């Protein structure tokens, strides 16, 4: 065979199954051969780079199956509030927060900070000294705006939206500052400080490099992040290479016309060297904490009985139209009613349901027993984010658990139950909702936290498969990636320990020896 560009030797291979091979050859971005040290000597040519992994465990490259690295740059702007635990801590953080063009921007604010009180601007105004502020709550589906911020955006009362969204107002019709769901938050976009293009581009490359250092070689990006994002990615590739392979799914929102759906079809396959548009993202509901998850029975506040699409049948029609055009879908569905409706939508495709294109459900935070087996039967992948369990508490005193009540909270993040029922289970972080570190995803999948801590975790191999073979299957790319095999993409991750044998807490801290994306080394310890 032609001489490889790269050879990795002295590796313990997991394909993800155990392998007797210890060497891998790579050429033109693909794996060309597996073998041992004697094979490696025969493969090498004068221009071949050889890296000795010193006994590290080499796996298929890890894929974050749900992330927002481009849109997340906007979501994660300003002061990180994720460490704040109570209102006094929030006020203290805001008093010293950096101002950008006079604004206070923040992100990662936990609903539990409000201890069951309504999210209201009056709780923070004193700390701001009159400055406009826009604080995103951790779930990415809601925000708190100060009075000055509301005035700047011209928000002085309730608004009507074609999707599930709300400018929360008091009994007198005055906005409380709580903006629930995307359309309400988007009212602020025109007045918020903008990142210069060069800064945004540099932040993206730094972020993706940091992701690669945790072993990530790919991400299923659950948004397109704006019409300018293809140009942004092209600009990055004009100067170099993306450190992480990106597969982007643009949104289809309520009110989408036939023309909008046709445009989503036309976008499919738009690509650069290491990015491409693939699939379409839908929302069937919002979040439990925000009262917008679609539940079969209302939460403790009487909320959660409405779908994100005011006419769920219109969602079903849109998914079916895209399926006929060969486009797979990913639907955000957190509540039990939302999950059931998505499964019903796929089932209504008839025999075509289990053929390509593939469909998947994102999040699935609470689901009853009678829905578990339907995922495998319909070929619907479950895409779940174990690090989200950290926002809940084992004693169920958190906002998520209180809203759902004990019965539904006991069904929290049923990753293992779905795997045992035969489902494809892809794992991710949902960055910036949770940290992007792939090792944390693997560890929390094995040892769930908070409300899910009493549930069985995944086996170490199941967790690894969730970021390799199952992630590839969820994207319909299992013929291209997810395994160490000749002809597959040369996306590779080398651990200093074996992630299928080491304890979960050791996996979280284990250094990554090497990351390779598309045959190029993106991280070398």
QUIQUI-V863469 format. One record per residue. N is the residue number from 1. RES is the residue in three letters. BURIAL is b if it has 9 or more other ideal C-beta (glycine too) atoms within 8 Angstrom, else e. D_LAST is the distance of its C-alpha to the last C-alpha in Angstrom with 1 decimal. Layout:
n = [N	N]
res = [RES	RES]
burial = [BURIAL	BURIAL]
d_last = [D_LAST	D_LAST]
This chain:
n = [1	2	3	4	5	6	7	8	9	10	11	12	13	14	15	16	17	18	19	20	21	22	23	24	25	26	27	28	29	30	31	32	33	34	35	36	37	38	39	40	41	42	43	44	45	46	47	48	49	50	51	52	53	54	55	56	57	58	59	60	61	62	63	64	65	66	67	68	69	70	71	72	73	74	75	76	77	78	79	80	81	82	83	84	85	86	87	88	89	90	91	92	93	94	95	96	97	98	99	100	101	102	103	104	105	106	107	108	109	110	111	112	113	114	115	116	117	118	119	120	121	122	123	124	125	126	127	128	129	130	131	132	133	134	135	136	137	138	139	140	141	142	143	144	145	146	147	148	149	150	151	152	153	154	155	156	157	158	159	160	161	162	163	164	165	166	167	168	169	170	171	172	173	174	175	176	177	178	179	180	181	182	183	184	185	186	187	188	189	190	191	192	193	194	195	196	197	198	199	200	201	202	203	204	205	206	207	208	209	210	211	212	213	214	215	216	217	218	219	220	221	222	223	224	225	226	227	228	229	230	231	232	233	234	235	236	237	238	239	240	241	242	243	244	245	246	247	248	249	250	251	252	253	254	255	256	257	258	259	260	261	262	263	264	265	266	267	268	269	270	271	272	273	274	275	276	277	278	279	280	281	282	283	284	285	286	287	288	289	290	291	292	293	294	295	296	297	298	299	300	301	302	303	304	305	306	307	308	309	310	311	312	313	314	315	316	317	318	319	320	321	322	323	324	325	326	327	328	329	330	331	332	333	334	335	336	337	338	339	340	341	342	343	344	345	346	347	348	349	350	351	352	353	354	355	356	357	358	359	360	361	362	363	364	365	366	367	368	369	370	371	372	373	374	375	376	377	378	379	380	381	382	383	384	385	386	387	388	389	390	391	392	393	394	395	396	397	398	399	400	401	402	403	404	405	406	407	408	409	410	411	412	413	414	415	416	417	418	419	420	421	422	423	424	425	426	427	428	429	430	431	432	433	434	435	436	437	438	439	440	441	442	443	444	445	446	447	448	449	450	451	452	453	454	455	456	457	458	459	460	461	462	463	464	465	466	467	468	469	470	471	472	473	474	475	476	477	478	479	480	481	482	483	484	485	486	487	488	489	490	491	492	493	494	495	496	497	498	499	500	501	502	503	504	505	506	507	508	509	510	511	512	513	514	515	516	517	518	519	520	521	522	523	524	525]
res = [UNK	UNK	UNK	UNK	UNK	UNK	UNK	UNK	UNK	UNK	UNK	UNK	UNK	UNK	UNK	UNK	UNK	UNK	UNK	UNK	UNK	UNK	UNK	UNK	UNK	UNK	UNK	UNK	UNK	UNK	UNK	UNK	UNK	UNK	UNK	UNK	UNK	UNK	UNK	UNK	UNK	UNK	UNK	UNK	UNK	UNK	UNK	UNK	UNK	UNK	UNK	UNK	UNK	UNK	UNK	UNK	UNK	UNK	UNK	UNK	UNK	UNK	UNK	UNK	UNK	UNK	UNK	UNK	UNK	UNK	UNK	UNK	UNK	UNK	UNK	UNK	UNK	UNK	UNK	UNK	UNK	UNK	UNK	UNK	UNK	UNK	UNK	UNK	UNK	UNK	UNK	UNK	UNK	UNK	UNK	UNK	UNK	UNK	UNK	UNK	UNK	UNK	UNK	UNK	UNK	UNK	UNK	UNK	UNK	UNK	UNK	UNK	UNK	UNK	UNK	UNK	UNK	UNK	UNK	UNK	UNK	UNK	UNK	UNK	UNK	UNK	UNK	UNK	UNK	UNK	UNK	UNK	UNK	UNK	UNK	UNK	UNK	UNK	UNK	UNK	UNK	UNK	UNK	UNK	UNK	UNK	UNK	UNK	UNK	UNK	UNK	UNK	UNK	UNK	UNK	UNK	UNK	UNK	UNK	UNK	UNK	UNK	UNK	UNK	UNK	UNK	UNK	UNK	UNK	UNK	UNK	UNK	UNK	UNK	UNK	UNK	UNK	UNK	UNK	UNK	UNK	UNK	UNK	UNK	UNK	UNK	UNK	UNK	UNK	UNK	UNK	UNK	UNK	UNK	UNK	UNK	UNK	UNK	UNK	UNK	UNK	UNK	UNK	UNK	UNK	UNK	UNK	UNK	UNK	UNK	UNK	UNK	UNK	UNK	UNK	UNK	UNK	UNK	UNK	UNK	UNK	UNK	UNK	UNK	UNK	UNK	UNK	UNK	UNK	UNK	UNK	UNK	UNK	UNK	UNK	UNK	UNK	UNK	UNK	UNK	UNK	UNK	UNK	UNK	UNK	UNK	UNK	UNK	UNK	UNK	UNK	UNK	UNK	UNK	UNK	UNK	UNK	UNK	UNK	UNK	UNK	UNK	UNK	UNK	UNK	UNK	UNK	UNK	UNK	UNK	UNK	UNK	UNK	UNK	UNK	UNK	UNK	UNK	UNK	UNK	UNK	UNK	UNK	UNK	UNK	UNK	UNK	UNK	UNK	UNK	UNK	UNK	UNK	UNK	UNK	UNK	UNK	UNK	UNK	UNK	UNK	UNK	UNK	UNK	UNK	UNK	UNK	UNK	UNK	UNK	UNK	UNK	UNK	UNK	UNK	UNK	UNK	UNK	UNK	UNK	UNK	UNK	UNK	UNK	UNK	UNK	UNK	UNK	UNK	UNK	UNK	UNK	UNK	UNK	UNK	UNK	UNK	UNK	UNK	UNK	UNK	UNK	UNK	UNK	UNK	UNK	UNK	UNK	UNK	UNK	UNK	UNK	UNK	UNK	UNK	UNK	UNK	UNK	UNK	UNK	UNK	UNK	UNK	UNK	UNK	UNK	UNK	UNK	UNK	UNK	UNK	UNK	UNK	UNK	UNK	UNK	UNK	UNK	UNK	UNK	UNK	UNK	UNK	UNK	UNK	UNK	UNK	UNK	UNK	UNK	UNK	UNK	UNK	UNK	UNK	UNK	UNK	UNK	UNK	UNK	UNK	UNK	UNK	UNK	UNK	UNK	UNK	UNK	UNK	UNK	UNK	UNK	UNK	UNK	UNK	UNK	UNK	UNK	UNK	UNK	UNK	UNK	UNK	UNK	UNK	UNK	UNK	UNK	UNK	UNK	UNK	UNK	UNK	UNK	UNK	UNK	UNK	UNK	UNK	UNK	UNK	UNK	UNK	UNK	UNK	UNK	UNK	UNK	UNK	UNK	UNK	UNK	UNK	UNK	UNK	UNK	UNK	UNK	UNK	UNK	UNK	UNK	UNK	UNK	UNK	UNK	UNK	UNK	UNK	UNK	UNK	UNK	UNK	UNK	UNK	UNK	UNK	UNK	UNK	UNK	UNK	UNK	UNK	UNK	UNK	UNK	UNK	UNK	UNK	UNK	UNK	UNK	UNK	UNK	UNK	UNK	UNK	UNK	UNK	UNK	UNK	UNK	UNK	UNK	UNK	UNK	UNK	UNK	UNK	UNK	UNK	UNK	UNK	UNK	UNK	UNK	UNK	UNK	UNK	UNK	UNK	UNK	UNK	UNK	UNK]
burial = [e	e	b	b	b	b	b	b	b	b	b	b	b	b	b	b	e	e	b	e	b	b	b	b	b	b	b	e	b	b	b	b	b	b	b	e	b	e	b	b	e	e	b	b	e	e	e	b	e	b	b	e	b	e	e	b	b	b	b	b	b	b	b	b	b	b	b	b	b	b	b	b	b	e	b	b	b	b	b	b	b	b	e	b	e	e	b	e	b	b	b	b	b	b	e	e	b	e	e	b	e	e	b	b	b	b	b	b	b	b	b	b	b	b	e	e	e	e	b	b	b	e	b	b	b	e	b	b	e	e	b	b	b	b	b	b	b	b	b	b	b	b	b	b	b	b	e	b	b	b	b	e	b	e	b	e	b	e	e	e	b	e	b	b	b	b	b	b	b	e	e	e	e	e	b	b	b	b	b	b	b	b	b	b	b	e	b	b	e	e	e	b	e	e	b	e	e	e	e	b	b	e	b	b	b	e	b	b	b	b	b	b	b	b	b	b	b	b	b	b	b	b	b	b	b	e	e	e	b	b	e	b	b	b	b	b	b	e	e	e	b	b	b	b	b	b	b	b	b	b	b	b	e	b	e	e	e	e	e	b	b	e	e	b	b	e	b	b	e	e	e	b	e	b	b	b	b	b	b	b	b	b	b	b	b	b	b	b	b	b	b	b	b	b	b	e	e	e	b	e	e	e	b	b	e	e	b	b	b	e	e	b	e	b	b	b	e	b	b	b	b	b	b	e	e	e	b	b	b	b	b	b	b	b	b	b	b	b	b	b	b	b	b	b	b	b	b	b	b	e	e	e	b	e	e	e	b	b	b	b	b	b	b	b	b	b	b	e	e	e	b	b	b	b	b	b	e	b	b	b	b	b	b	b	b	b	b	b	b	b	b	b	b	b	e	b	e	b	b	b	b	b	b	b	b	e	e	b	b	e	b	b	b	b	b	b	b	b	b	e	b	e	b	b	b	b	b	b	b	b	b	b	b	b	e	b	b	b	b	b	b	b	b	b	b	b	b	b	b	b	b	b	b	e	b	e	b	b	e	b	e	b	b	b	b	b	b	b	b	b	b	b	b	b	b	b	b	b	e	e	b	b	b	b	e	e	e	b	b	b	b	b	b	b	b	b	b	b	b	e	e	b	e	b	e	b	b	b	e	b	e	b	b	b	b	b	b	b	b	e	b	b	b	e	e]
d_last = [29.7	28.3	25.3	22.0	19.7	16.6	16.6	14.1	15.4	15.6	14.8	17.0	18.3	19.8	21.8	22.0	24.6	23.7	23.7	24.5	22.4	19.2	18.5	18.5	19.9	19.5	22.0	23.1	20.9	22.3	21.6	24.2	24.1	22.9	23.6	22.6	21.6	25.1	25.1	21.8	23.6	26.5	24.7	22.8	24.6	24.4	22.2	19.7	16.0	14.9	11.4	11.8	10.1	11.7	13.8	11.5	13.9	14.0	16.1	17.7	15.9	16.7	19.5	20.8	24.5	25.9	24.4	25.8	23.1	25.9	28.9	26.7	26.1	29.8	29.9	27.3	29.0	30.3	30.1	28.0	30.7	28.8	29.1	32.9	35.0	38.6	40.9	41.0	37.3	37.4	40.2	38.3	35.2	37.5	39.4	36.4	34.6	33.8	36.5	35.8	39.0	40.8	39.2	37.3	34.7	32.9	31.0	30.0	33.4	34.2	37.7	38.1	38.3	41.8	42.9	45.1	46.7	47.0	44.3	46.4	46.0	48.6	46.0	43.9	46.3	47.1	43.5	43.2	46.2	47.3	44.0	43.2	40.4	38.6	36.5	34.8	34.8	31.7	33.1	33.2	36.8	38.6	38.8	41.0	42.6	44.7	48.3	47.6	44.9	47.4	50.1	47.9	47.3	51.0	50.4	53.6	54.3	53.4	52.4	52.8	49.9	49.9	46.9	46.4	45.8	47.6	48.2	49.1	52.4	54.6	58.2	59.5	57.1	54.9	51.1	49.2	46.1	44.5	43.5	42.8	41.1	40.0	43.4	44.3	41.0	41.3	44.5	42.3	40.2	42.6	42.7	39.1	37.1	35.2	31.8	32.0	30.6	28.2	26.8	26.6	24.8	22.2	21.8	21.3	18.5	16.7	17.4	16.2	12.9	12.6	13.8	11.3	8.5	10.8	11.1	14.1	15.4	18.9	21.5	25.2	26.4	29.7	31.3	31.8	31.6	34.6	36.3	34.1	30.8	31.1	31.7	28.7	26.4	28.2	27.7	23.9	24.0	26.5	23.9	20.8	19.2	18.7	15.1	16.9	20.1	23.0	26.3	28.9	32.1	34.7	37.1	40.7	42.7	46.2	48.9	47.1	49.7	50.0	48.9	45.8	44.9	45.6	43.2	40.5	41.2	41.1	37.7	36.2	34.1	33.6	30.3	27.8	25.1	22.8	25.2	28.6	31.4	32.0	34.5	36.3	35.7	38.7	39.5	42.0	41.7	39.9	38.7	40.3	40.0	41.5	44.4	43.7	42.3	45.0	46.5	49.3	50.8	50.5	48.2	49.7	50.4	52.2	49.4	47.3	50.1	49.4	47.1	44.9	47.0	50.6	51.8	49.5	51.5	50.3	46.7	47.7	49.5	46.4	44.1	46.7	47.2	43.5	43.4	46.3	44.4	41.5	39.2	37.3	37.1	35.0	37.2	36.3	38.5	38.1	41.6	43.6	46.1	43.5	41.8	45.2	46.2	43.1	43.7	47.4	46.6	44.6	47.3	49.9	48.4	50.1	49.0	46.6	44.5	42.5	42.0	39.5	38.7	36.8	37.2	35.1	35.6	33.1	32.9	35.9	36.0	39.3	41.1	44.1	44.5	46.6	43.9	41.1	42.5	43.2	39.6	39.4	43.0	42.5	39.1	37.7	34.1	33.2	30.2	29.4	27.1	26.8	25.3	28.7	30.3	29.0	31.7	34.4	35.7	36.7	40.2	40.6	41.6	39.2	40.6	39.3	40.9	44.1	44.7	44.4	46.2	45.5	46.2	43.9	41.2	41.3	40.1	36.8	33.8	35.1	32.0	32.9	36.5	35.7	33.5	36.3	38.8	37.1	35.4	32.4	30.0	27.1	24.9	23.5	23.0	25.7	23.6	24.9	27.2	24.4	20.7	18.6	15.9	16.2	15.6	18.7	20.7	20.1	21.0	24.1	25.3	25.6	27.0	29.0	29.9	33.1	36.0	34.1	33.3	36.3	35.4	33.7	30.0	28.4	27.4	23.6	24.3	26.3	23.6	21.1	23.9	24.5	21.3	21.7	25.1	27.2	25.5	26.2	29.7	30.4	29.7	31.8	28.9	28.6	29.9	26.9	23.8	22.7	22.8	21.2	24.3	25.5	26.6	24.3	21.8	18.5	16.7	14.1	11.8	10.0	10.4	10.0	13.7	16.5	17.3	20.9	21.5	19.7	21.7	21.2	20.4	17.6	16.1	16.2	14.0	11.6	7.8	6.8	5.0	6.3	9.1	12.0	15.2	18.3	16.8	14.5	10.7	10.3	6.6	3.8	0.0]
